Amino acid sequence: MCCSEKDEAFKFIFNAVKESVYEIYKVDYQPTILVADASDAITNGFKEVFEQLSQRVMCWFHMKKAYEDHESFTAIKNPHKDNIRQDIYTLQLSESKEIFDSAYGLFKKKWNKVHSSVDEFLIYFDKVWIYQHPGW
């Protein structure tokens, strides 16, 4: 656990991992995929230590907890809430960005204009989980 959400703290942690892997296995550890929450400090620390970040993946646990606690989701009544949750669970199983993008388009088409509370959730979901960090 890191007590500070600063770039330098994560740079220190990633350096420790890289150095430990080298000491134990004599391998220049260079991961290119990062799975983490939305912290820019984690991403920046990773980029400073490792040569390339080809893909940034949002941690499913953090994403799930955040959207389910958001007021736009809690305002949705069942059965819509349970069905949206199930659709999001299915989306996160996408095997590629292309599949995800296609499935997300169908998700939005399905849920668009169902109820005003769902519209508010879709706006939030787009802004925070889909378009907040382009290029990830």
C-alpha positions, 0 to 999 in steps of 0.5 A: 500500500502506498501512503501517498498518491504522488508520482514519486511514490509510485516511481519508487514502488515500480523501481523496487519491483523492477530491481527485485525481479532483476535481483531474483531472476536476472531479467530486465522486467519491462511490462507494457500493460498497467492495471490500476485505478484511475490515479494519474500518479500510478500511471506517471510512476509506471511510465517513468520506470518502464520503457513503454505503456501500450495499454492502461486498463481500469481496475474492475473492482474500483470501477464497479464500486464507484459506478454502483455508489454513484447517485445516478446509478442508485436512482435507477429502479429495478429491474433496470438497475439489475439489467444494466449491472449485468450488461456492464459485467458482460462488457468488462469481459470484452476480449479486445478494444474493438469488441468492447467498442462495438458492445458498448455501442449496443449497450448505449443503444439498448439503454438510451431513452429508457427512463430519465434516470438511466439517461443521467447514468449513461451521461455519467458513465460515458464521461467518467468511465469511457471518455475521461482518459482517452488513449488508455 
